[in-house]
Amino acid sequence: MAASTAKGPPVVHDQTNLLPRTQLLVVFGTLAIAFLIAYADQNGVGVALPTIARDLNARDTISWAGTSSMIANTVFQVLYGRLSDIFGRKKVYLSAVLLLAIADILCATAQTAWAFYLFRGLAGVATGGINSLTMMIVSDIVTLQERGRYQGILGSCIGLGNTIGPFLSSAFAQHATWRGFFYLISPLMLLCTVCSFFLLPSSMPKGNGLARAKLIDIWGLVSGSIAIMCILIPISGGGSYFAWNSAFVIAMLAIGGVATIAFILVEWKVAKLPMVPLSMFRTPAVAAILLQNLLFGYCYYAELYFLPLYFENVRGVTPLVSAALLVPLVISQMIFSVCSGFYISHYSRYGEVIWFGFICWTVGASVLCTLKQDTSLGVIIVALIILGVGVGNVFQPCLIAIQAHSPKDLRAVIISNRNFFRALGGAIGLACSSLVLQTSFGRALPADLSYLSKSSYVLPSFSDFSTADQNSIRAAYAKASRTVFISMAPMMGFCLVICVFIRDKGLQRKEETVPPQPIPTTEDTTSSAEKGVLKD
């Protein structure tokens, strides 16, 4: 129950609801389908950006499609944990799923670039909620020991969504219209909303609704949102859309810095139920895992967005082929996500899984640093397979590890903060990588072609250039892409080093017991006293 007391902070309502196996499979299947579609929506847009940019006349600003989604995802990601503590998981989850259905129909009908960016921002708010709430609900209905198995399956849904999304998006963009992708996603999410309404269990916190609403960390949300937007917007556009020494950039960064300090003070001293409890960082393992999520979020989302651009603009392949070239990454991610989850549940260990994952990710990221215009596709595919193995052994195992090192009453806020740091890393990664790509591309181009750097996401038709100029453009784009990937290997290497702070604590919790399956009997011989004990 989320209610304020005179003696201490509000008590968080325990929404644990361990389900019998049959009901668990139905509920989990419903959650997994919506989760998969949300990731298909989130990561399917990247390969269609060149087509969307041409259609909306947005060659110079199309990077905002990804950045706006990630900023919105990040801003609201951290709020979902506390909202679900206050209003219940089911209500907040349903609102997120319905919002994605609405946002996608708006994206499909957008007629201007800035309207499209705004609606992608709404979609980012929704996908952030679906991502966090799915993991929270699974944690409520499954014991910690069994959680690895189910979180591993969710990890495979991430990989499958990352495969299906680009294929669908590129197919629509290439053979029909890019709007068809959003027209498809919207009714699917509406169907998921209806199914979730009837199938998901409800565990509503008790108490007056208005009293619960007063527990929302409004000042934390306001200061945090201002901080994130005022820092990421100038980083995304500095040097390209805005001069670094312009009053706009300086003012935004200054406001962002002040808002960051205000956010920390609010979470420390003001909020009754802080979105980011600073007490989390007292545990070295939790602090290390959150930092790892920030860094691998940067790398993961940058890789998903900029690898297709490398394939299309350097190797000259179609969006559909570009999506196909990412299949080795996502297939290996899916396989090892499931395998790592089953390993963790079987052996009740996660340390070696995370170590192995970061080793593979570091190796794969290091190979991407060598990408050139003529790099063998075989080398690229091997690098992507290694990368996928790393991702599969890191994404969900880190979630299990951070829950094992956290108290049960912080379950929701730990999950939302873990996802927040990963989304924040992704937003920073897209913003910084866009800046690096545009700047590096401009520097690598011959002087007479430097104007092309203003539309680094979408290059003009190569038939308009001589063979020599075509080679110069492709070589410059390859060099710019390599510059984007170079920063990722040391980040993953650092993540590997700080694994020393993550120790296995086991996955057993005395208070978590799965309700037994009903056993048909001819006569009930259980005494009233025993029934009372079993009920408790």
C-alpha positions in Angstrom: 0.0 0.0 0.0 1.5 3.3 -1.0 0.4 5.6 1.9 2.2 8.1 3.9 2.9 7.5 7.5 3.9 9.8 10.4 6.9 7.7 11.4 8.6 7.2 8.1 8.4 7.2 4.3 5.4 5.7 2.4 5.2 2.0 2.4 5.2 0.4 -1.0 2.3 -2.0 -1.7 3.6 -5.5 -2.4 2.2 -6.6 -5.7 3.8 -10.1 -5.7 1.3 -12.5 -7.2 3.0 -15.8 -8.0 0.8 -17.7 -10.5 0.2 -21.4 -11.1 2.0 -22.7 -14.2 -1.0 -22.7 -16.6 -2.1 -19.1 -15.8 1.5 -18.0 -15.8 2.1 -19.2 -19.3 -1.0 -17.4 -20.6 -0.1 -14.1 -18.9 3.6 -14.4 -19.9 2.7 -15.1 -23.5 0.4 -12.0 -23.6 3.2 -9.9 -22.2 5.9 -11.3 -24.5 3.9 -10.6 -27.7 3.3 -6.9 -26.8 7.0 -6.7 -25.7 8.2 -8.1 -29.0 5.9 -5.7 -31.0 7.1 -2.7 -29.0 10.8 -3.5 -29.8 9.9 -4.1 -33.5 8.4 -0.5 -33.4 11.3 1.0 -31.6 14.1 -0.5 -33.7 12.3 -0.9 -37.0 12.4 2.7 -38.0 16.2 3.0 -38.5 16.4 1.3 -41.9 13.5 3.4 -43.3 15.0 6.7 -42.2 16.4 7.5 -45.6 13.1 6.9 -47.3 11.2 8.9 -44.6 13.6 11.7 -45.0 13.1 12.0 -48.7 9.3 11.8 -48.4 9.1 14.4 -45.6 11.8 16.6 -47.1 13.9 16.1 -43.9 17.3 15.1 -45.0 19.0 17.6 -42.6 16.9 16.8 -39.5 15.9 13.1 -39.8 18.2 12.1 -37.0 15.6 13.7 -34.6 13.3 10.7 -35.4 15.6 8.5 -33.3 16.7 11.1 -30.9 13.2 12.3 -30.0 12.0 8.7 -29.3 15.0 7.9 -27.1 14.8 11.2 -25.2 11.1 10.6 -24.4 11.8 7.0 -23.6 14.5 8.0 -21.2 12.5 10.8 -19.5 9.5 8.6 -18.7 11.3 5.3 -18.2 12.3 6.2 -14.7 8.8 7.3 -13.7 7.1 4.1 -14.5 8.4 2.2 -11.5 6.9 4.6 -9.0 3.7 5.1 -11.0 3.2 1.3 -11.0 3.9 1.2 -7.2 1.2 3.9 -6.7 -1.5 3.0 -9.2 -0.8 -0.7 -9.8 1.1 -2.4 -12.6 -1.9 -3.3 -14.7 -3.3 0.2 -15.1 0.0 1.8 -16.0 0.9 -1.1 -18.4 -2.5 -0.8 -20.2 -2.0 3.0 -20.6 1.4 2.4 -22.2 0.2 -0.2 -24.6 -2.8 1.9 -25.7 -0.5 5.0 -26.1 1.7 3.1 -28.5 -1.3 2.2 -30.6 -2.3 5.9 -30.7 1.2 7.2 -31.4 1.8 4.8 -34.3 -1.4 5.8 -36.1 -0.3 9.4 -35.7 3.1 8.6 -37.1 1.4 6.9 -40.1 -0.6 10.1 -40.8 2.2 12.6 -40.2 2.6 15.1 -43.0 5.5 17.1 -41.7 8.9 16.1 -40.3 8.4 17.8 -37.0 5.0 16.3 -36.5 6.6 12.9 -37.2 9.4 13.6 -34.6 6.7 14.6 -32.0 4.7 11.4 -32.6 7.9 9.3 -32.4 8.5 10.9 -29.1 5.0 9.7 -27.9 5.9 6.3 -29.2 9.1 6.5 -27.1 7.1 7.2 -24.0 4.9 4.2 -24.7 7.7 1.7 -25.5 9.6 2.8 -22.4 6.5 1.9 -20.3 5.9 -1.5 -22.1 9.6 -2.4 -21.6 9.7 -1.6 -17.9 6.2 -2.8 -16.9 6.6 -6.1 -18.7 9.7 -6.8 -16.6 8.1 -5.6 -13.4 5.0 -7.8 -14.0 7.1 -10.8 -14.8 9.1 -10.2 -11.6 5.8 -10.1 -9.6 4.4 -13.4 -11.0 7.7 -15.4 -11.0 10.1 -16.3 -8.2 13.6 -14.9 -8.4 15.1 -18.3 -9.0 12.8 -18.9 -12.0 13.1 -15.4 -13.3 16.2 -16.0 -15.3 14.4 -18.5 -17.6 11.5 -16.1 -18.3 13.7 -12.9 -18.6 15.9 -14.9 -21.0 12.8 -15.5 -23.2 12.0 -11.8 -23.0 15.6 -11.1 -24.1 15.0 -13.3 -27.2 11.9 -11.3 -27.9 14.2 -8.2 -28.0 16.3 -9.9 -30.6 13.3 -11.1 -32.6 11.7 -7.7 -32.5 15.0 -6.2 -33.7 14.8 -8.6 -36.6 11.2 -8.4 -37.5 11.0 -4.6 -37.1 13.7 -3.7 -39.7 12.4 -6.3 -42.2 8.9 -5.1 -42.0 9.9 -1.4 -42.1 12.3 -1.9 -45.0 9.8 -4.0 -46.9 7.1 -1.4 -46.6 9.5 1.4 -47.5 10.8 -0.4 -50.5 7.7 -2.0 -52.0 4.8 0.1 -50.7 5.0 3.1 -48.3 6.9 3.5 -45.0 3.5 4.5 -43.4 2.3 1.0 -43.8 4.7 -0.1 -41.0 2.9 2.1 -38.5 -0.6 1.2 -39.9 0.3 -2.5 -39.1 1.7 -1.9 -35.6 -1.2 0.3 -34.4 -4.0 -2.3 -34.6 -1.7 -5.0 -33.2 -1.1 -2.9 -30.1 -4.8 -2.2 -29.8 -5.4 -6.0 -29.8 -2.7 -6.4 -27.2 -4.5 -3.8 -25.0 -7.8 -5.7 -25.1 -6.1 -9.1 -24.4 -4.1 -7.6 -21.5 -7.2 -6.0 -20.0 -8.9 -9.4 -19.7 -5.9 -11.7 -19.0 -3.5 -9.8 -16.7 -3.9 -10.2 -13.0 -4.6 -7.0 -11.0 -3.0 -6.1 -7.7 -4.3 -2.6 -7.0 -2.7 -0.7 -4.0 -5.3 0.2 -1.4 -6.2 3.7 -0.3 -7.6 6.9 -1.6 -6.7 7.6 -5.3 -6.0 11.3 -4.6 -3.7 10.4 -1.7 -1.8 8.0 -3.9 -1.5 10.6 -6.6 0.1 13.0 -4.2 3.0 10.5 -3.9 4.1 11.0 -7.5 7.5 12.6 -7.6 6.4 15.6 -9.6 9.4 17.8 -8.9 11.7 14.9 -9.7 9.9 14.4 -13.0 10.0 18.1 -13.9 13.7 18.7 -13.0 14.8 15.4 -14.5 12.9 16.0 -17.8 14.4 19.5 -18.1 17.9 18.2 -17.4 17.7 15.4 -20.0 16.2 17.5 -22.7 18.4 20.6 -22.2 21.5 18.5 -22.3 20.6 16.0 -25.1 19.1 18.5 -27.5 22.2 20.7 -27.9 24.4 17.6 -27.9 22.4 16.2 -30.8 22.4 19.4 -32.8 25.6 21.2 -31.7 28.0 21.9 -34.6 25.3 20.9 -37.2 22.0 22.6 -36.4 23.4 25.0 -33.8 26.8 26.6 -33.4 28.6 25.3 -30.3 29.2 28.9 -29.2 25.6 30.0 -29.8 23.6 31.5 -27.0 21.0 28.7 -27.5 23.5 25.9 -26.9 25.2 27.6 -24.0 21.9 28.5 -22.3 20.5 24.9 -22.8 23.6 23.3 -21.3 23.6 25.7 -18.4 19.9 25.1 -17.7 20.5 21.3 -18.0 23.4 21.5 -15.5 21.3 23.4 -12.9 18.3 21.0 -13.5 20.6 18.0 -12.9 21.7 19.4 -9.5 18.1 20.2 -8.7 17.0 16.7 -9.6 19.6 15.1 -7.3 18.5 17.4 -4.4 14.9 16.6 -5.0 15.5 12.8 -5.0 17.7 13.1 -1.9 15.7 15.5 0.3 12.2 16.2 -1.1 10.5 13.3 -2.8 8.4 11.0 -0.6 8.8 8.2 -3.1 11.8 9.2 -5.2 12.1 7.9 -8.8 15.8 7.4 -8.3 16.5 6.5 -4.6 20.1 7.5 -4.0 20.3 4.7 -1.5 20.6 2.3 -4.5 24.1 3.5 -5.1 25.4 2.4 -1.7 25.6 -1.1 -3.0 28.7 -1.5 -5.2 27.1 -4.2 -7.3 24.0 -2.2 -8.0 26.1 1.0 -8.8 28.3 -1.1 -11.2 25.4 -2.7 -13.0 23.6 0.7 -13.5 26.9 2.2 -14.9 27.2 -0.8 -17.2 23.6 -0.3 -18.5 24.4 3.3 -19.2 27.5 2.4 -21.3 26.1 -0.6 -23.1 22.9 1.3 -23.8 25.1 3.9 -25.6 26.7 1.1 -27.7 23.7 -1.1 -28.4 21.4 1.6 -29.8 24.2 3.3 -31.7 25.1 0.0 -33.3 21.4 -0.8 -34.3 21.0 2.7 -35.8 24.3 3.2 -37.6 25.1 -0.3 -38.9 22.2 -0.1 -41.4 23.4 3.4 -42.5 26.8 1.9 -43.1 25.4 -0.9 -45.2 23.1 1.4 -47.2 25.4 4.4 -47.8 28.8 2.6 -48.0 28.0 -0.8 -49.4 25.1 0.5 -51.5 22.6 -2.2 -50.5 18.8 -1.8 -50.3 17.0 -1.3 -46.9 15.8 -4.9 -47.1 19.3 -6.3 -47.6 20.5 -4.0 -44.8 18.0 -5.5 -42.4 19.0 -9.0 -43.5 22.7 -8.2 -42.7 21.7 -7.6 -39.1 20.1 -11.0 -38.7 23.4 -12.7 -37.5 23.5 -10.2 -34.6 19.9 -10.7 -33.5 19.7 -14.4 -34.0 22.8 -15.0 -31.8 21.4 -12.6 -29.3 18.1 -14.5 -29.2 19.8 -17.9 -28.8 22.2 -16.9 -26.1 19.6 -14.8 -24.2 17.4 -18.0 -23.8 20.5 -20.2 -23.0 21.8 -17.7 -20.4 18.4 -17.5 -18.8 18.0 -21.2 -18.5 21.6 -21.5 -17.2 21.0 -18.9 -14.5 17.7 -20.6 -13.3 19.3 -24.0 -13.3 22.6 -23.2 -11.5 21.4 -20.1 -9.6 24.5 -18.3 -10.8 24.9 -15.2 -13.1 28.4 -13.9 -12.6 30.2 -16.0 -15.2 27.4 -15.3 -17.7 27.9 -11.6 -17.4 31.7 -11.9 -17.6 31.4 -14.0 -20.7 28.9 -11.6 -22.3 31.1 -8.5 -21.8 34.1 -10.3 -23.1 32.3 -11.2 -26.4 30.8 -7.7 -26.7 34.2 -6.1 -26.3 35.7 -8.4 -29.0 32.8 -7.7 -31.4 32.9 -4.0 -30.8 36.7 -4.0 -31.4 36.2 -5.7 -34.8 33.6 -3.0 -35.8 36.4 -0.4 -35.3 38.1 -1.8 -38.3 35.2 -1.3 -40.8 36.2 0.1 -44.1 34.6 0.5 -47.5 35.9 -2.9 -48.7 35.7 -4.9 -45.5 34.7 -8.5 -46.2 31.1 -9.2 -45.4 32.3 -12.5 -43.8 34.3 -10.5 -41.3 31.3 -8.2 -40.6 29.0 -11.2 -40.1 31.4 -12.9 -37.7 31.7 -9.7 -35.7 27.9 -9.3 -35.5 27.6 -12.9 -34.3 30.1 -12.3 -31.5 28.4 -9.1 -30.7 25.0 -10.9 -30.5 26.4 -13.5 -28.2 27.7 -10.7 -25.9 24.3 -8.9 -25.9 22.4 -12.1 -25.2 24.6 -12.8 -22.1 24.4 -9.2 -20.8 20.9 -7.7 -21.3 18.7 -9.9 -19.1 21.4 -11.5 -16.8 22.2 -7.9 -15.6 18.5 -7.5 -14.7 18.6 -10.7 -12.7 21.9 -9.7 -11.0 20.6 -6.3 -9.9 17.4 -7.8 -8.5 19.5 -10.3 -6.5 21.4 -7.4 -5.0 18.3 -5.4 -4.1 15.6 -5.6 -1.5 12.2 -6.8 -2.6 10.4 -3.5 -1.9 12.6 -1.8 -4.4 11.8 -4.3 -7.2 9.9 -1.9 -9.5 12.1 1.1 -9.0 15.2 -1.0 -9.5 13.8 -2.3 -12.8 12.7 1.1 -14.0 16.1 2.7 -13.1 18.0 -0.1 -14.8 16.0 0.5 -17.9 16.3 4.3 -17.4 20.1 4.1 -17.4 20.1 1.9 -20.5 17.7 4.3 -22.3 19.7 7.3 -21.1 22.8 5.6 -22.6 20.9 5.0 -25.8 19.7 8.6 -26.0 23.3 9.9 -25.4 24.6 7.3 -27.8 22.3 8.4 -30.7 22.9 12.1 -30.0 26.7 11.8 -29.8 27.0 9.3 -32.6 24.9 11.5 -34.9 27.2 14.5 -34.1 30.3 12.4 -34.6 29.0 10.9 -37.9 28.1 14.3 -39.4 31.3 16.0 -38.2 33.6 13.2 -39.3 31.8 12.8 -42.7 32.3 16.5 -43.4 36.0 16.4 -42.6 36.6 13.3 -44.7 34.9 14.6 -47.8 36.8 16.6 -50.4 36.2 20.3 -50.1 33.9 20.5 -53.2 31.6 17.8 -51.7 31.6 19.0 -48.1 28.0 20.2 -48.4 26.9 16.5 -48.3 27.7 16.4 -44.6 24.5 18.3 -43.8 22.4 15.3 -44.9 24.7 12.5 -43.6 21.7 10.1 -43.0 20.5 10.3 -46.6 22.9 10.7 -49.4 21.8 11.9 -52.9 21.6 9.5 -55.8 25.1 8.3 -56.7 24.2 8.5 -60.4 24.6 12.3 -60.1 28.3 12.0 -59.4 31.3 10.8 -61.3 32.9 7.4 -60.4 35.8 9.2 -58.6 33.4 11.3 -56.6 31.3 8.2 -55.7 34.4 6.4 -54.4 35.3 9.5 -52.4 31.9 9.8 -50.8 31.7 6.1 -49.9 35.2 6.2 -48.4 34.4 9.3 -46.4 31.2 7.7 -45.1 33.1 4.5 -44.2 35.6 6.6 -42.3 32.9 8.5 -40.5 31.1 5.2 -39.6 34.3 3.8 -38.2 34.8 6.9 -36.1 31.4 6.3 -34.6 32.2 2.7 -33.7 35.7 3.4 -32.3 34.4 4.8 -29.0 32.4 1.6 -28.2 35.3 -0.9 -27.7 36.8 1.0 -24.7 33.3 1.5 -23.2 32.7 -2.3 -23.3 36.2 -2.9 -22.0 35.4 -0.7 -19.0 32.1 -2.6 -18.4 34.1 -5.8 -18.4 36.6 -4.5 -15.8 33.9 -3.4 -13.3 32.3 -6.8 -13.4 34.7 -7.4 -10.4 32.1 -5.6 -8.2 29.3 -8.1 -9.2 29.3 -11.2 -6.9 26.9 -14.1 -7.0 24.4 -13.9 -4.1 22.2 -16.8 -5.2 18.6 -16.6 -6.3 16.8 -18.0 -3.3 14.3 -15.9 -1.3 12.4 -17.5 1.6 9.3 -15.4 1.0 8.8 -16.5 -2.6 7.0 -19.8 -3.0 5.1 -20.8 -6.1 1.5 -21.8 -5.5 1.0 -25.5 -6.2 -1.0 -26.8 -9.1 -4.5 -28.0 -8.0 -4.4 -31.8 -7.5 -7.8 -33.6 -7.9 -8.7 -35.7 -4.8 -11.8 -37.6 -3.8 -11.6 -36.3 -0.2 -10.1 -33.2 1.4 -8.4 -34.3 4.6 -6.6 -31.0 5.3 -7.5 -29.7 8.7 -8.7 -26.1 9.3 -5.5 -25.2 11.1 -3.4 -26.5 8.2 -5.5 -24.6 5.7 -4.8 -21.4 7.7 -1.1 -22.1 7.6 -1.1 -22.8 3.9 -3.1 -19.7 3.2 -0.6 -17.5 5.1 
